[in-house]
Amino acid sequence: MNELIAVAFVNKPQGIKGDLKVEPLLDDAENITKFSTLYTKNGDQLEVTGSYKVGDGYALHLKDVNSVEEAMLYKNQYLYARREQLKDMVGDDKFFISDLINKVAVFDDGETVGIIDDVENYGASDVVMIKSKKYTNLSFANVGGVIMSVDDKVVTLNRQEFLKVCVYDEEDA
């Protein structure tokens, strides 16, 4: 499993002192203010020295980033946290999107559904896309206990709940 998990997307500099306006990627957006250390995609460590709410997002101040020009270096980049930091924050019963990608999806009776190839969020819930041999453009909204468990290779789905929220393209007759 991935060691670093994306927790925020940097939209732009905030103000003139080098703060970063970020869009949190967490179930509870306010949790972004709890990090004292974040990482770049390359694993470079960033010390967070301050955070505050700004409109519909949050702003972070990083040590040694003190100007708009320095903040621009982070624009349109993701900020990451270590998996263990997040597990302490969200608990052991939660999973991350990165835990789903490229895993085999099976129903609770063992029938294979397909391979999870993407997860998108359109506001109300995550939408999980599955490459299936049986259905075209198969996806489901991750609501109501559809995902029962996630392990190293398999995501187990509750068939009954899945059928309530799945969508797919009809085959041409």
Summary of the structure (lengths in Angstrom):
residues: 173
radius of gyration: 18.9
end to end distance: 41.6
largest distance: 62.4
contacts: 468
relative contact order: 0.15
helix: 17%
strand: 46%
